[in-house]
């Protein structure tokens, strides 16, 4: 996956969490995979959410299967939106 595609996928996940508040993983996955991005698959969403955004503190797991954006994630979203 190219860096540009990864950034678009991360931005999509962060925007979704910012606009709606905490969401279940399955909702995030379905909405992102259904988005306009042809490269967004269940695996790419899981990798970006669980292996990047959560690990580096951009998204927080607040309970089993529930995620929310952090202040650090909002700053990343701001930089990705430029």
N, C-alpha and C positions, 0 to 999 in steps of 0.2 A: 504494500500500500504506500502510495506517495505521501510526502509530508503535507502537501496541500489538501489531499483527501482526508488525512488524519485530522488536520486543523478544522476542516468543514464539519466533520463528524463530531468532534469535540464541541465546536460552537453550537451545533444543533442540539446536543444533549444539554449543554449548559443553558441555552436559551429556553428550552422546554422547562427545565427545573426552575429557572428564574421567573418565568411567566406563571407557572402553575403552583409552585411550592412543592413540598415533598411528594414524591411519586413512588409507586411500586416499580420494581425492575421490569416486570412484564409489560407495564404500560409504557415505560420509556422505550423498551425494545420495539414494541409494536408501532409506536408513533414514529420513531426514527427510521425503522425499516420501511415504513409506508411513505416516507418523505420522498422528495424528488431525486435523492442521491442513489444512483444505480449501484454504487459500490457498498452501500449500507446493507449489511447482512446481520443475522443474529450473532454470528461470531465476531464481526468487527465491532458491533455495539458492545458486546460483553468485554472484549479486549480493551477498548478505549475507556469504558466506564470502570470496570473492576481492576484492570491492570495498569491504568494510568491515572484517571481522574481521582479515584479513591486513594490509591497508593500515595500520590503526591499532595493530597489534601485539598483538591479543588472541589470535590464532592464528598459529603459525609454520609456514612451509613448510620441512620438513626435508629433503626430496628431491623429485624429480619426482613429483607427484601425492600426496605424503604430507604430512599436516598433524597438528600437535599443539597443544594449548592451552598458553598461556604463563601466567606468574604474573599478569600484567596481565589476562589472560582469566579467570583464576579469581576475581579481585577483581570483574570485571564480572559474572560469573555469580552471585556472592554478592549483588550489588546488584540484579540482575534477579530473583532468587528471593524477594526480600522483598515 
